[in-house]
Amino acid sequence: MTGIDTELYPKAETRHSKTSSAFKNAKKALRDERISGLTGAFLAFFILGHLVLESSILVSADLYETVAYFMEHTVPMAQPLIFIVTIVFFIHFIWAGRKIPGKLRERKRMLELGEKLKDSRKGWNQDPNSDIKLRSHFETSLWITQVRTGMIVLATGAFHLFLVMWNIFTDMGVAGQTLGLTVEVATSRVESGLWILYAILMVSVVAHMAIGVYRLLVKWFADTFFVRNYAKALFYFLFWFYTILGAATVIAMAGPLEGILS
């Protein structure tokens, strides 16, 4: 049934008609979800691989140099990849950002909700043996954290992408400087004080990525064999494994842990 043609309502349409506003809005929402989901999945896979390759400095500086040279010269994928990642990065922000509260009042409400969820156990005088308890809602807490980390990643990630482009395509204004990423260039960034920025970026991007993977799996596969508990286990693994790996890499870039695995 696509429409209703009667004397009273000659142009009336059902909600399920392909020309109805409800159908068009639903179709647009599905398209937006697919775009944000696919771009998010691409960026998640990139982050997983990127952090592993960066962690090569934990083995030795020579291995880091070998990996960088391979990706920039032997198989020159770093140059086009940085452009692709940058484009996908901003596309993802535009489409996923539509869920971020746009008005100041809405953002204040989100912060208030986060604090209430955080303090829910403290502020509720209840029987600890009761089946009815006020407690933090896992999904809502993840969404709030994802929004917050997303804003941090947008600012710090955009700066990092610009810096990497500068490293790959120019001599950075230093005469005789070799084009591309080297151990000297990477470590000098961290040692110059940018370790604070990279520490914040690393924790934020790992948290955002892990939450995004979890929510993507729950959204599209929760009713399949990949149940919610599996998605939650994967979330915790991705977050803790890559947080530890990323923290060790940042410290290695600063010097203390360089080559610790060799």
TAQUILIN-V798058 format. One record per helix or strand. SS is the DSSP state (hx for helix, st for strand). FROM is the first residue (numbers start at 0). LEN is the number of residues. If there is no record, write none. Layout:
# TAQUILIN-V798058
ss = <SS | SS>
from = <FROM | FROM>
len = <LEN | LEN>
This chain:
# TAQUILIN-V798058
ss = <st | st | hx | hx | hx | hx | hx | hx | hx>
from = <3 | 11 | 20 | 60 | 77 | 103 | 137 | 182 | 227>
len = <1 | 1 | 38 | 14 | 22 | 15 | 32 | 39 | 27>
